[in-house]
Amino acid sequence: MDMADLGAQLAEVVGAAHALTGAAISADYAHDESLSFPAQAPACLVRPADAEQVAAVLKLAAAAGTPVTARGSGSGMCGAATPVPEGIVLSFERMNSIVDVDPVNFVAVVQPGVTLSELDEALAGHGLTYPVYPGELSATVGGTVATNAGGMRAVRYGVTRANVLGLQLALPDGELIRTGGPIAKCSTGYDLTQLVIGSEGTLALVTEATLKLHPRLPHQQTVLAPFTDLDEVIRAVPRILAAGLAPHILEYIDALTMAAITHTTNLTLGVPDQVRDTAQAYLVVALENRDADRLAEDVNAVAEMLAGDLGAMDAYVLDGPAAHKLIEAREKAFWTAKAAGAQEIIDVVVPRGAMPEFFATVRKLAQDTGSGAVGCGHAGDGNVHLAIFQADEQVRHELLHGIFAAGVAAGGAISGEHGIGREKKSHFQALENPAKLALMRRLKLAFDPDGVLNPGVLFD
Amino acid sequence: MDMADLGAQLAEVVGAAHALTGAAISADYAHDESLSFPAQAPACLVRPADAEQVAAVLKLAAAAGTPVTARGSGSGMCGAATPVPEGIVLSFERMNSIVDVDPVNFVAVVQPGVTLSELDEALAGHGLTYPVYPGELSATVGGTVATNAGGMRAVRYGVTRANVLGLQLALPDGELIRTGGPIAKCSTGYDLTQLVIGSEGTLALVTEATLKLHPRLPHQQTVLAPFTDLDEVIRAVPRILAAGLAPHILEYIDALTMAAITHTTNLTLGVPDQVRDTAQAYLVVALENRDADRLAEDVNAVAEMLAGDLGAMDAYVLDGPAAHKLIEAREKAFWTAKAAGAQEIIDVVVPRGAMPEFFATVRKLAQDTGSGAVGCGHAGDGNVHLAIFQADEQVRHELLHGIFAAGVAAGGAISGEHGIGREKKSHFQALENPAKLALMRRLKLAFDPDGVLNPGVLFD
């Protein structure tokens, strides 16, 4: 079938105003936030209004053998929302309703196009929170499910995987199924919810998600501790966690990245010049509590640990606005790196105890190739966000391969929360066990025998 | 191939002392703790020593088309470890080493035959805990992964699914693969770890597990609150959770079950006779803290809430030994019900807010069929454990079907933590969406094209 015929059929499903082709499609739909994967305009854009329309679009696409790439707000980092030229972009922008907020079961039911900030706003009045904050609050719930998004609070609340209880899914054969539900547990057949989370739009499309909510603790405070050595930052992490203080943010920021984000945002943190000049890295520890007095006690305990046994140069308890700005600046580190000319942003995850060794390898690989590799990341999770500066594509590819291989060799993985997408696929294919890749391909076929869902992502 | 030839080949792999056939196999291997699924002696028992032997056994079995049923300690509740007569039981009893306890990454690496009590003992000295306590601490880690076991502490720490970071798996084609690892997060291809958890030995066999550990909080206390109405118990639950008190145990026990477990264990709880005579149900709330003073404050807060707004008849803070005995008696409720002549134990999960309505349906169904249906369960999780008393098999089947259907209609599932196994398969097949079942079957084929792994479990 040619695209004109398919386009006409798609227009019957979603309405002519929401089935666009060719030049009528905004350039925004041609890319996500991947720094290195090139934009590619799709042949067609559809904006379904409900789950039934999504299923009908998939069925038509499967019959025509036309690829479908799902899109939330396009804030993904790896090209997973970048369409293929002959394909359809299925945008969830019209499916943006919060269907239910349930304060008895601590559950929200939302359509995939709801953004994290919209959800957060709706939950605030209920004293509840959905704790997935991947830095970009314009991200949609559907997009975060597709990538298994993480973010700073994962050290306490887990990543997306830990906070999605159920899904409604459109399968490529046009069926709609429900998995899981507003329940805390389920041992009733295979867990399709978990399989689809993190599958980057390659297995099924999420048409509704049931999310786990948590009490919104009213009191927060943040401690900033400069260190003369990045490895010491990392060694402090298990000590803080073992004390049972349960921080909800536990981030490291290297000195260069701190300089960049404070400069970009005009942020002053009360760190004396001579400390700032000597510090090689910072640890940011944020605590929250339902009780203000307990929080103050815990913050003092953390600050004393840091400036004492844990070897920080000092420990500053930030006032509310400064803390807020620092966290916001940290969240925008990607944009700072992009503005500074980084060619790539990666997020290798390693066992947190392996971070010093991993950093040493990264430094050596960067030095050997004349590249820059600086960053910040989720110290509690071993999730290392590196901005890579290396203009030569071939050298950069080899550098990335070396960094990913070091992460895998340390017991980690190529990506902790960004995903593989189109951008890192060749590394994934090269570094993963062939038997495991073959099994993943068979799973892909079990969902999508015609290969219409996001071809080129994860696999060739 | 006949079993004698296969037996000889298996003996070459695992050693003659560990490949037994016929009458040489102890009757213990013929069943698990399902009350209703009959014992079936297997044709062969193998006891591999390591992952490579497991993989080799699977490869031989697949070539011969002979079914393989994995077995931990046989404490499963649904016949998933009951072998088929012509098949092999693969017992993990020799693979019972704790490979590593890592206090930096809060991770334990264990072989599948390690029991939860062995693991707990090894972790105590490190100040760490693996928080999956499904009542039966003789359960093996492999078995708990297969069923996605839950237990009382899931209300705070989640079920098995939330606490397994990685697996080594033997596939039916004889390949060994590793999934996940000692890392907190991973967005690198499909999550095979999560897919295998809860798959009841039908997709792959776990030959090693990497488990997430938590700080072992030193102080615990337990509050017992009698209520005149079971529904009021349930309505108290979200209020306690919303207060951010994060109990690690939040159980309801109906009056009959409380009478039975206290009688069986000679347990006195300091509840006055006139309260006990009027109480229809109890709520058990256990809290833990790293700080004794905070714990005492929180326990008082819970007790005041319960005896105040939440409508309990009173709230008793149990002393250490009484609390321990009560929790232990609650854990043994299965054995109490079995001794009392229950024909079935089930564990439907519903949204916790739907529990009163679900209880009403169960009461009506039991009354209409002249059956007994009493129990206790994880009130925080909506996980209702019912002992079913109905000797007539056909009537019981219809009663169970009605109860499961009511659970599913309420947004829940047939099983929260026990699994489906052989015992509940017909209900699962009857109540589940056919498109979803068909997809699950395709996933099964992607792992196990010859159908050798635990045939008869989940599917016919």
Interface residues (C-beta under 8 A of the other chain):
Chain A: D102 P103 V104 N105 F106 V107 G127 T147 N148 A149 G150 A154 V155 G158 V159 R161 A162 L171 D173 E175 L176 I177 R178 T179 G181 P182 I183 A184 K185 C186 S187 T188 G189 Y190 D191 L192 Q194 L195 I197 G198 S199 L203 P215 L217 P238 L241 A242 A243 G244 R290 R294 V349 V350 P351 R352 G353 G380 D381 G382 N383 G411 G412 A413 I414 S415 G416 E417 H418 G419 I420 F428 E432 N433 A435 K436 L437 L439 M440 R442 L443 K444 L445 A446 F447 L458
Chain B: D102 P103 V104 N105 F106 V107 G127 T147 N148 A149 G150 A154 V155 G158 V159 R161 A162 L171 D173 E175 L176 I177 R178 T179 G181 P182 I183 A184 K185 C186 S187 T188 G189 Y190 D191 L192 Q194 L195 I197 G198 S199 L203 P215 L217 P238 L241 A242 A243 G244 R290 R294 V349 V350 P351 R352 G353 G380 D381 G382 N383 G411 G412 A413 I414 S415 G416 E417 H418 G419 I420 F428 E432 N433 A435 K436 L437 L439 M440 R442 L443 K444 L445 A446 F447 L458
